[in-house]
Amino acid sequence: MISRRQFMLGSLAFGGLASSAFGKSQLSKAVASAMPISRGYGNLVKDKNSLLDLPEGFSYRVISQFGDAMSDGLNVPDRADGMGCFGLDEQRVALIRNHELHPTHIENQPQSIQQHSPALAYDSYSKGSGFEGVALPGGTSTLVYNLSTHKVEREFISLSGTVRNCSGGITPWGTWLTCEESVDKPNGVVSKDHGYIFEVPASAIAMTQPEPLKAMGRFNHEAASIDPRTGMVYLTEDRGDSVLYRFVPNTPAKLADGGKLQALKVVDRPQFDSRNWNNPSMETGQWFDIDWVDLDNPESPEDDLRIQAYEKGAALFARGEGMHWGDEELYFCCTNGGEKQLGQVMRVVPSLDGSADKLQLFLQSEDKNLYNFGDNLTVCPSGHLLVCEDQYTDIVDNHLRGITPEGEVYNFAKLHAQTELAGACFSPDGSTLFVNVYSPTKTLAITGPWLSS
């Protein structure tokens, strides 16, 4: 896991850009100083199939894609987003993959999804919607993949009837927390309230019973990450005025037993604005003591949890998205944070000795050619962060960006398709990186000479 105690291999100062993973990018010295550059894995090699450029020695396999027939008789849905990887045995892993589908996306899904009406769906289309009784297309699919044969052995819908399953997080007890990025209410299309987290076991062999974890809050969920030492769950929210949530469970590892929802507050700096849009308040590397404020009525029928939190002094973040637990610390992306609104990475270090928890601005982008709208993130075997870009600006290509423990950035992969990369996660043995191409959905397995810690 990432830690400043781990030393990055092969880093270069900004003066060596000509041979770095960014090639001959024209970067000012001021920008290069503000955003140190690493060689990372070296220059990217152009993909003959014009899908994904990778460093020399790395290759990918497309193991699943939109419309493929699955083991349950359905076809792979579109918009693959967050994803988690779980070891099943020495050879096989389970990948649980979100599908960020809104009810309006049903007409563009495979016919089998358009006709899917399982009894276990959380919600179905309302009468008069044109798809009455059909399960809402959002949810998760599970792939059982053999690392030795490089084959998918089983693939099926594991959660159905939810809305915009964006990201989530793995748990230490072998489940995937899938998060709805929606606060839809019954509206003539959907029949139930949405905006919840659902838990999907990696051991499932068929569709699971959906149970919304309402005590964890109803809001525009993005990602979740768990401190394995305490069982506390950290939650991001994809809004421009978002807060960072913490769920303290009544019973560790049993989230359905309820608990207490809180929001991050900077000590002695109520309503702190970490976004740095106007009158910047954080410098890269700067540490702040933090505390947590309790929130009432987590089911939030008026979608006002973040407003309640701010009124109680909670700090603001710019579109909290992907997050990952590292070496006794948490990293999460703020997609459009920073003075140039190109993205930030925040770091939280929880304390176990009674001292204050800590918050740090770990990275802030100063150049869109180096880092632009980071979303999902994970950790490489080397201890580096690997961040999926999610931008649809004047630069067509999204990248996987590496970040060393020293905050140096590099390119690991470049996507040619005009969509995003999402759901990056490693197999437990560190041999394979799995990542989704968002739409049309493709799930890739990437292998190569990974650096070790």
Buried (B, 14 or more C-beta within 10 A) or exposed (E): BBEEEBEBBEBBEBEEBEEBBBEEBEBEEEBBEBBBBBBBBBBBEEBEEEBBBBBEEBEBBBBBBBBBEBBBEBBBBBBBBBBBBBBBEEEBBBBBBBBBBBBEBBEBBBEBBBEBBBEBBBBBBBEEBEBEEBBBBBBBBBBBBBBEEEEBEBBBBBBBBBBBBBBBBBBEBBBBBBBBBBBBBEEEBBBBBBBBBBBBBBEBBEBBEBEBBBBBBBBBBBBBBBBBEEBBBBBBBBBBBBBBBBBBBEEBBEBBEBBBBBBBBBBEBBBBBBBBBEEBBBEBEEEBBBBBBEBEEBBBEEBEBBBBBBEBBBBBBBBBBBBBBBBBBBBBBBBBBBBBBBBBBBBBBBEEEEEBBBBBBBBBBBBBBBBBBBBBBBBBBBBBBBBBBBBEEEEEBBBBBBBBBEBBBBBBBBBBBEBBBBBBBBBEEBBBBBBBBBBBBBBBBBBBEBBEB
